[in-house]
């Protein structure tokens, strides 16, 4: 049974959003840097997407659909924002 690309992507993006939230609380200067954390989340999303496309081309997982990308990105963004609001 092949793992779901959407589940892998959503879990990776949720962990990334939580990590970005915690890092931005520990070092607040990150929020004022040249790349805001939510924009960094988009760049990290691209890296995960490229890795999943590579795995899909080798037949290790199924293709990542657009609704999986949207769900994963919003999960990461909401965890980032929730972390900032609840712990700040």
C-alpha positions as CSV (number, residue, x, y, z in Angstrom):
1,X,0.0,0.0,0.0
2,X,1.4,3.4,-1.0
3,X,1.3,6.2,1.5
4,X,-1.0,9.2,0.7
5,X,0.9,12.1,-0.7
6,X,-1.6,14.5,0.8
7,X,-1.2,13.0,4.3
8,X,2.6,13.2,4.1
9,X,2.4,16.8,2.8
10,X,-0.1,18.0,5.4
11,X,1.9,16.5,8.2
12,X,5.2,18.0,7.0
13,X,3.6,21.4,6.5
14,X,1.9,21.3,9.9
15,X,5.2,20.4,11.6
16,X,6.9,23.2,9.6
17,X,4.2,25.8,10.6
18,X,4.6,24.8,14.3
19,X,8.4,25.0,14.0
20,X,8.3,28.4,12.4
21,X,5.9,29.6,15.1
22,X,8.2,28.4,17.9
23,X,11.4,29.8,16.2
24,X,9.7,33.2,15.6
25,X,8.8,33.3,19.3
26,X,12.4,32.5,20.3
27,X,14.0,34.9,17.9
28,X,11.5,37.8,17.2
29,X,13.9,39.4,14.8
30,X,12.8,36.8,12.2
31,X,9.4,38.5,11.9
32,X,11.1,41.7,10.7
33,X,13.6,40.0,8.3
34,X,13.6,40.1,4.5
35,X,11.5,37.0,4.3
36,X,8.5,36.9,6.7
37,X,7.7,33.4,8.2
38,X,4.5,32.9,6.1
39,X,6.5,33.6,2.9
40,X,9.2,31.2,4.1
41,X,6.3,28.7,4.6
42,X,5.6,29.0,0.8
43,X,9.2,28.4,0.0
44,X,9.4,25.3,2.2
45,X,6.1,24.2,0.7
46,X,7.8,24.2,-2.7
47,X,10.7,22.1,-1.4
48,X,8.3,19.5,0.0
49,X,6.3,19.6,-3.2
50,X,9.4,18.9,-5.3
51,X,10.4,16.0,-3.1
52,X,6.9,14.5,-3.3
53,X,6.9,14.9,-7.1
54,X,10.2,13.1,-7.3
55,X,8.9,10.3,-5.2
56,X,5.7,10.1,-7.3
57,X,7.7,9.9,-10.5
58,X,9.5,6.9,-9.1
59,X,6.2,5.3,-8.1
60,X,6.8,5.4,-4.3
61,X,3.7,7.5,-3.6
62,X,0.6,8.8,-5.4
63,X,0.5,12.2,-7.0
64,X,-0.2,15.2,-4.8
65,X,-3.4,16.9,-5.9
66,X,-4.1,20.6,-5.5
67,X,-6.6,20.2,-2.7
68,X,-3.8,18.4,-0.7
69,X,-1.5,21.3,-1.3
70,X,-4.1,23.8,-0.2
71,X,-5.0,21.8,2.9
72,X,-1.3,21.3,3.9
73,X,-0.4,24.9,3.4
74,X,-3.3,26.2,5.4
75,X,-2.6,23.7,8.1
76,X,0.9,25.0,8.4
77,X,-0.2,28.6,8.2
78,X,-2.9,28.2,10.9
79,X,-0.5,26.3,13.2
80,X,2.1,29.1,12.8
81,X,-0.5,31.8,13.5
82,X,-2.0,29.8,16.3
83,X,1.3,29.3,17.9
84,X,2.1,33.0,17.7
85,X,-1.2,34.0,19.2
86,X,-1.4,31.5,22.0
87,X,2.2,31.6,23.2
88,X,3.0,35.3,22.6
